[in-house]
Amino acid sequence: MELSLRQREAFARDGYLVIPGVKSTAEIAAMRARAEAIVDAFDEREPMTIFTTGDERTKNDAYFLTSGATIRCFFEAEAFDAQGRLAQPKVLSINKIGHALHDLDPVFERFSHGRTLHAIAVGVGLAQPLVYQSMYIFKQPNIGGEVRWHQDATYFVTDPLSVTTFWFALEAADTTNGCLWVQPGGHRTPLRERFRVDAGGAALERLDPTPWPRQTDAVPVEVDAGTLVLFHGLLPHYSAPNRSPRSRHAYTLHAVDASARYPATNWLQRAPDFPARGFLADSAVRQRVRLA
């Protein structure tokens, strides 16, 4: 599936591209079933790790910072009652699963690789794409947390900048259940923040005072299940809380170009024996699956 000239021009102009029908109903069903099985196997008693983009302290613990080479579950901030107990079933309490699903699980590996995705990546400028991260995002009914305005390059700086996000809708997403909002053309604005990890710890650094978009400058990305939304690493985007009775499951991959320099201060690092792979990597899944 090669991108047309019109699609490539739209991505260059707007910083994002919507491609319907990339994934089938059967592929989506397999992903959702596997995600449910991973959550079912997860011991919710320890650790009680919450993920929220509203508090960067949630990204400053070892459970998060060492999750790039394994499969881990993270809770919604509103999943707990005043006594610190889960207020609803575990499967309705998880914010996301991350961050090496595409390398460590057979179902996710099949979904995350193939000629179609490679061709799309090349079409938007990744000559040698490497997939560093994967996330299954639940956007739970009633308690799905807000994802604040941000740019994905904040978490995946390369030189030159190359990170590109592949966002797959596993359910219909609209303004009632927390769909994506983007600023068309916003990829031409500066990188505002950098999440940096070094010997001193993890910190979110402010790089540029450019304000985040106003609501009047944003457009909702309402899509059906099976749709792929591509966006540039500098594109500002966010999603509102989900207060509806419907979930909004999605799956994301973050890819960078192999020719770009990948700094040691990026939070997600790969060990020499666990390198990032491209979309055309062989289908043999690495036997390192562990839930921790």
N, C-alpha and C positions, 0 to 999 in steps of 0.2 A: 504494500500500500504506500505508494509514493505520494507526497503532498503535491497538490497542483500549484501552479504559479500564483493563483489567486489566494490560496491558503498561506503560502509562504509570505506573500505581501501583507496579508492581514496580520500575521504574527509579528512581522517587522513593524507594522504601523501601530498596532494596539497593545502588543506585549502579551497577548494570550490568543488562544485558538480553541474553538469548540468543535469536536469531531464526533458526531452521533454514531451509535451502532458499532463501536470498536470491539466491544465484548458481548458475548451471547448470554441468553438467559441461563443456559446450563453452566457456563463458566462462572457466572455470578452466584448461582446456587451453591456450587462447590466451594467457593470462597467463603460464603456466609456460614455454611455448615462447618467448615474447618475452623473459622474464627470462634464459633460457639463452642467447639470441642476444646480449643486452647483455653478459653475462659473457664470452661467447666473443670479443666485439670488444674487450673491455677489456685493455689492456696491463698485465700483472701485474708488470712490472719496475719501473715507477715511476708513482705513488708507492706504497710499501708501507705503506699506511695501515690500521691495525687499529682496529676498533671494539669497545669493551667498556664496559659500564656499571659495571664494578668499578674503573675508573681514569679519573677525569674528565679527566686530561691528554690522553686521546685526542680530546677535544672542544675542545682549545685550540689547534689548528693551523688554518692558512688553508684547507687542503683540506676540512676539515669545516665550518668557519664560513662558507664561501662556497658551500656546496653547496645552498642553498635555492632557487637558480634554475637548476639544472642536473641532470644525472644522473651519479652517481658510485658506484663500488663500494668497499666496505670489507671487509677481511679478518677472519676469525675469529682470535682471539688464539692458538689452538693449531694454526693452519694451517701453521706453519713448524717446521723441524727445528733442531737446535742450531747449524747453520751459517747459519741465516736463509733457507733455501730452502724452497719449498713442499713439503710432505710428502705431498701427494696432488694429484690433478688440480685445476686452477683452479676448475672448476665445483663442486667439493666443498669449496672453501676460503673462499668468500665468506660473510661474515656477513649483509650486507644491501646493497641498492641504494637510494639516495635522492638528492634529496628532492623533486624536482619531476616525478616520473614522470607524475602525473595531468594535468599541463599540457603536457608536452613530447613524449609518446609516444602515437601513435594508439591502440594496444591498451589501454594503461593509462588513457587519457582516456575511452574508451568504458566501461570497467569502473567508473570512478570517478564518473560523472555519470548523471543521469537522475531521473525523477519519483519513483521508488521511494525512492531515498536522500534526496531532498529532503523527502518526506513523513515519513520516519523522523526526520530531523533536526528538523523542526518539531515532531513529536510528543514529542520529549524536551526541547523548550524553546529550540531555536535558531530564532528568528523569521526571521533573515536570515543563514543559514549561509554562511561563506566557508571554503574548503578551503586551508589553508596548506601542508600537508606530506603527502607520501606516502612509504612505505617498503615494499619487498619484502624480507621476512625469511626466511632459509633454514633456520635452526636445523639445521645440518648433522648428518648421522649421526656419532656417536662424538665429535665435537669441538664440537658446538653449545654456545656459551657460556651461562652463567647470566646472566639479566637480574635484577639485584637489586631488592629492594622499592623502589618509587618511585611518585610521582604525576605524571601527565602535565602537570599545571598547573605543575610545576617548570620546564618548558621553554617553556610557552605561557601566561604570566600575562596576563590581561586584567582590566579593571575595568568592570563586575563580572566575576567569573570565569565563563568560558563554554566553555572548551575541552572538546570531546567527542571521544572516540576511536571510530572505526569499524574494527574488527578482523575481517578476513575469513579464515576457515580455508580454505586451498587444498589441504590434506590433512587427514586425520583427526588430531586432537590428543588425547592422553591422558597419563596420568602416566608412561608409559614413554618417551615421546619429547619431553617438555618442554612440556606444555600450560601455559596460563595458570593462575595461582592468584590469587584475589582475597579481600579481606576484606569480606564482605557488610555494608553499612551504613557502611563505612569512609570514605565520601565526606563523612560528617558530622564527621570529624576535621580538625584544622588542616592547612594547607599547611606541610610540614616544611622544604622546601628550595626555593631559587630559583637557577636557572642564569642568571647575569647577565653581559652583555657590554657593556663601555663602553670609554672611551679607555684604561683601565688594563689591558684584556685580559678574558679570560673566567674566571669563577670560580663555584663552587658554594657558595652561602651557606646556612648553617643558620639557619632562621627560628624553629623551634619544637622543643622537646626531646621532644615526644611520641614514644615508641618505635614502631618498625615492628611490625606484627602478629606474634604468636607463631604457630607452625605450627598450633596447635590452634584458632586463630581464623580460619584460611584454608580455603577450599574450592577444589578443582580445577574448572576449566571444561573438561570433556571434550566435544568436539564433532566432528561429521562435516564433511567438505569441503562448502563452500557455505554454511556457517553464518556469520552475522554476530553478533559480540559487540560491543555498545555499552557504553562505560563513561564515567562522570563524571570530569572532570579531577582531582578530589581522591581518587578511589578508589585505595587502595594495591593494587598488583598486582606479581607477579613471575613468572618462569619458571625452573625448574631447568635445569641442564646437560642436554644430550641425549647420553647415552652408549649409546643404542640404535643398531641398524643402519638405522633408518628416519629420514628427514628429517621436518621439520614446517614446511612452507612456509606462510607467512601474508602478508597484505597489510594495511597500515594507512593510514588517513587521519586527519588531525587537523583538525577544523573549529572555528571560533570564530564568535561572533555579530558581524555588521557594526556593530551599535550599541554594542558594548563598545570601550573605549579599549585600543588595542594598543601597549604601550610600545616606545620606541626601544631599550630595553635587552634586549628579547627577542633570542635568538640569531638567529632566522630573520626576516629583513626582506625585503620586496618593494620593488623599484624602481618609480617611478611608471609606467614603460612596461611593467611586468610585474606587474600587480596580482593579488591572489588572486581567484578566481572562486567562485561558488556552484555547487551541484549541478545547477542548471538552466541553466548557461552554454551558449552555442551550442557545437556540436560541432566547430567549426573549430579544429584543434590548432595551437598557436603553432609557427611554424617556427624553433625555437631549439634543436632537439635537438643536444646535444653530449656526448660522453663525455670526461671529463677527470679 
